[in-house]
Amino acid sequence: MQEASFQGFFRTLLTIIVVYYVFKLIGRLLFPIFFKKMFTKFESQMKQQGFEQKKEDIKVGETTIDQRPTFRETERHVGEYVDYEEVKKE
């Protein structure tokens, strides 16, 4: 049967800490590059599908409407509103 030694425990703990900081450093260096690549790929796909708004067609200060918004009836008419006033009986 093996016993755990202080030196083995310390080495394991040190290894975990070093691996954690190495991953943290790599993440700070590589993740921005990775996300920039993803964003440019997504942007090019949107341009191919025609989601890019043509800037040369729009004049400065001009308002453009792509589609008419749909209005739903938010308040339904359920009846007539009657003010209530309490009457005291004498």
N, C-alpha and C positions, 0 to 999 in steps of 0.2 A: 504494500500500500504506500502511495506517495503522499508526502506532506507538502503543503504549500509553504514556500519560503518567502521571506520579506523581499528578497532580491527579485524573485519571479513576479510577485505582485507589483512591485515598483516598475519593472520593465514593461509589464502589460499596461499599467496605467499610463506610463510615458508614451507607449506606442499609440494608445487610443487618443491621447491629447495631440500628438504629432499628426496623426492621420486626420483628425478633426480640423486642425489649422491648415493643413495642406489642401484639403477639400474646400475650405473657406476661401483660401487664396486663389485657387483655380476657378472657383465659382465667380469671384469678383473679376477675374480677367476674361473668362470665356463666355459667361452668360450674356454680357452686353453684345458681344460679337454674334452670338447665336440668335438673340432676339432681333438684332438689326437685320440679319439675313432673312429671318422669318417675316419681318415687316416689309422688306423690299419685295419678297416673293408674293406676299399677300397683295401689296400695292400693284404689282404687275398683273396679277390675276384680275383685280378689279378694273384695271384699265382695259384689259382684253374683253371683259364682259360689258364694257360701256358705262360703267358707273362714274367715270370721270366727267366732271362738268366742264364744258368747253369755255375757257376763259375769254377767248377772243370774241365770242358771241355776246357776252354780257358787258354792257357799258357801266361805267362807274356811276353809282347812285341809282341804278335801275333795279327795280324789284321784280323778281321772277318767282312764279308759282309753278311747281312741278305737277301737282295734282290737287284737286279740290278736296278739302277735308270732309269727312262724313260726319254729320251731326246726328246724334241720337237724342231722343227725347229724354231729358234727364228728370223732369218733373212730370209725373202723371197726374192728370186731373181726376181726383177721387171724389170730389164733392165741393160743397160750398163751405167756406169758413165763416163761423158765427162767433162773434165775441161773447164770452160768458161773463156775466155779472151776477154776483151773489146778491140775493134779495133777502133782507132780514124780515122775519115775521114778528109782528108785535102783538 
